[in-house]
Amino acid sequence: MLSYRHAFHAGNHADVLKHFIEVQLLRYLAQKGKPFWYIDTHAGAGCYALDSGYATQNAEYESGIARLWERDDLPAPLADYVALVKRINPDGQMKLYPGSPLVALELLRKQDKMRLFELHPTDSELLQQNFSGHGTQVLMQTADGFGALKALLPPPPRRALVLIDPPYEDKQDYQRVVSALREGLKRFAGGVYAVWYPQLQRAESRQLPEQLKQLPVKSWLHVALSVQAPSEDGFGMHGSGMFILNPPWLLHGVLREVMPYLVKVLGQDGEGSFVLEYDENA
């Protein structure tokens, strides 16, 4: 299925959660001098216009990044993420929103590398345009990231963040996530794997975190942000979650500080809530 275009949803509450956590994970990996790889299985276009095109149709960013843009009380870890988005918009106007690859590029050092996969031909072409000129540091491929991941693991530096965030339009994506992680852990047990998923009424969405908890890994962290009550008709996304395998041990404390704030600022009609679970002896 190639109908999904992330530009419709750029900068929404789910992007805020995903990219805030991505910043935390990349900061952690960069603490050591050793190089690391950033691998993105579903990279999208890499950067999105908020003032034109698809993003203006539903303006989902208005209930996401826009609610944080002018705040002067942001917790420090969240302020770090917002500052990164503002660097993409040097004139101070909220016109562009970075996708996961651009968030990573802002934080990678010269010795680090990115490997990006995007199957949608239009988004893949945009990705190539947005990230050209970086030589071998950034390699892109029009391919299914689930299948391509096998050939990259383990990466040469034996350090990596692997982000897996398929569109989940095809319900088979849920099982593909589990299978990709199970295979990835066999090849590269020490990698940091971050999975994004939508909170939907469908059973596959509710079951995914429980399936991920069963994977053979030393530690995991699960965080989810609901911004509204599930709709009565059962359609639509009411929140999203991130499931991290081999998370940095400090991340749980950071999320314990930041999640109540995100509920307060991004929650709608008093319906916001969050889940935070951590197991260091999985």
Residue pairs with C-beta under 8 A, 6 or more apart in sequence:
1 167
1 169
1 170
2 119
2 120
2 121
3 169
4 120
4 167
4 169
5 54
5 120
5 122
5 123
6 44
6 45
6 48
6 99
6 123
6 167
7 45
7 48
7 49
7 53
7 54
7 55
8 54
8 55
8 57
8 58
8 60
9 15
9 58
9 60
10 48
10 50
10 54
10 55
10 60
10 61
10 97
10 99
11 48
11 50
11 55
11 60
11 61
11 64
11 65
11 66
11 97
12 60
12 61
12 63
12 64
12 65
13 60
13 63
13 64
13 225
13 227
13 239
13 240
13 266
14 64
14 196
14 198
14 237
14 239
14 240
15 61
15 64
15 65
15 97
16 64
16 65
16 68
16 81
16 262
16 266
17 223
17 225
17 240
17 241
17 242
17 262
18 100
18 165
18 196
18 240
18 242
19 81
19 85
19 98
19 100
19 103
20 77
20 78
20 81
20 258
21 194
21 223
21 242
21 244
21 251
21 255
22 100
22 103
22 104
22 161
22 163
22 194
23 77
23 80
23 81
23 84
23 103
23 107
24 77
24 248
24 251
24 254
25 161
25 192
25 194
25 244
25 247
25 248
25 251
26 38
26 103
26 104
26 107
26 108
26 161
27 80
27 107
28 192
28 248
28 250
28 251
29 36
29 159
29 161
29 192
30 36
30 107
30 108
30 109
30 112
32 159
34 157
34 159
35 109
35 111
35 112
35 113
35 157
35 159
36 112
36 155
36 157
36 159
36 160
36 161
37 112
37 113
37 114
37 115
37 152
37 155
37 156
37 157
37 159
37 160
37 161
38 101
38 104
38 108
38 112
38 113
38 114
38 115
38 160
38 161
38 163
39 114
39 115
39 149
39 152
39 155
39 160
39 161
39 162
39 163
40 100
40 101
40 104
40 114
40 115
40 116
40 117
40 145
40 163
41 117
41 145
41 146
41 148
41 149
41 162
41 163
41 164
41 165
41 166
41 180
42 117
42 118
42 119
42 145
42 164
42 165
42 166
42 167
43 99
43 100
43 101
43 116
43 117
43 118
43 123
43 127
43 140
43 145
44 99
44 100
44 101
44 118
44 120
44 123
44 127
45 99
45 118
45 123
45 126
45 127
45 130
46 98
46 99
46 101
46 102
46 116
46 126
46 127
46 130
46 131
47 88
47 96
47 97
47 98
47 99
47 102
47 130
48 54
48 55
48 96
48 97
48 98
48 99
49 55
49 95
49 96
50 56
50 61
50 94
50 95
50 96
50 97
51 93
51 94
51 95
55 61
55 97
61 94
61 97
63 227
63 266
63 268
64 266
65 82
65 85
65 94
65 97
66 94
67 265
67 266
68 74
68 78
68 82
68 265
69 82
69 86
69 94
71 82
71 265
74 82
74 261
75 257
75 258
75 261
77 254
77 257
77 258
78 258
78 261
78 262
84 98
84 103
84 106
84 107
85 97
85 98
86 92
87 106
88 96
88 97
88 98
88 102
88 106
89 95
89 96
98 106
100 163
100 165
101 114
101 116
101 127
101 130
101 131
101 138
102 130
104 114
104 161
105 114
105 131
105 134
105 138
108 114
108 137
110 137
112 137
113 136
113 137
113 138
113 139
114 131
114 134
114 137
114 138
114 139
115 139
115 141
115 152
116 127
116 131
116 138
116 139
116 140
116 141
117 140
117 141
117 142
117 143
117 144
117 145
117 148
117 149
118 124
118 127
118 140
118 142
118 143
118 145
119 142
119 143
119 144
119 145
121 142
124 140
124 142
127 140
128 140
131 138
131 140
141 148
145 164
145 166
146 166
146 176
146 179
146 180
149 162
149 180
149 183
149 184
150 183
150 184
150 187
153 160
153 162
153 184
153 187
153 188
153 191
154 160
154 187
154 188
154 191
155 188
155 191
158 188
158 190
159 191
160 188
160 191
160 192
161 191
161 192
161 193
161 194
162 184
162 191
162 192
162 193
162 194
163 194
163 196
164 177
164 180
164 181
164 193
164 194
164 195
164 196
165 195
165 196
165 197
166 173
166 176
166 177
167 173
168 174
168 197
168 198
168 200
168 204
168 205
171 202
171 204
174 197
174 204
174 205
174 207
174 208
174 211
177 195
177 197
177 208
177 212
178 208
178 211
178 212
178 215
181 193
181 195
181 212
181 215
181 245
182 215
184 191
184 193
185 191
185 193
185 215
185 216
185 217
185 245
189 217
190 246
191 245
191 246
192 244
192 245
192 246
192 247
192 248
193 244
193 245
193 246
194 242
194 243
194 244
194 245
195 208
195 212
195 242
195 243
195 244
195 245
196 240
196 241
196 242
197 205
197 208
197 209
197 240
197 241
197 242
197 243
198 205
198 237
198 239
198 240
199 205
199 224
199 226
199 237
199 238
199 239
199 240
199 241
200 206
200 236
200 237
200 238
201 230
201 231
201 234
201 235
208 243
209 222
209 224
209 241
209 243
212 220
212 222
212 243
212 245
213 220
213 222
213 279
213 282
215 245
215 282
217 245
217 246
217 282
218 246
218 280
218 281
218 282
219 245
219 246
219 247
219 249
219 278
219 279
219 280
219 281
219 282
220 243
220 244
220 245
220 246
220 247
220 278
220 279
220 282
221 243
221 244
221 247
221 251
221 252
221 255
221 276
221 277
221 278
221 279
222 241
222 242
222 243
222 244
222 275
222 276
222 277
222 278
223 241
223 242
223 255
223 259
223 274
223 275
223 276
223 277
224 239
224 240
224 241
224 242
224 274
224 275
225 239
225 240
225 241
225 259
225 262
225 263
225 266
225 272
225 274
226 238
226 239
226 267
226 271
226 272
226 273
226 274
227 238
227 239
227 266
227 267
227 268
227 271
227 272
228 238
228 239
228 267
228 268
228 269
228 271
228 272
229 238
229 269
229 271
230 238
231 238
241 275
244 251
247 278
249 280
252 276
252 278
255 276
256 276
259 274
259 276
260 274
262 272
262 274
263 272
263 273
263 274
264 272
266 272
267 273
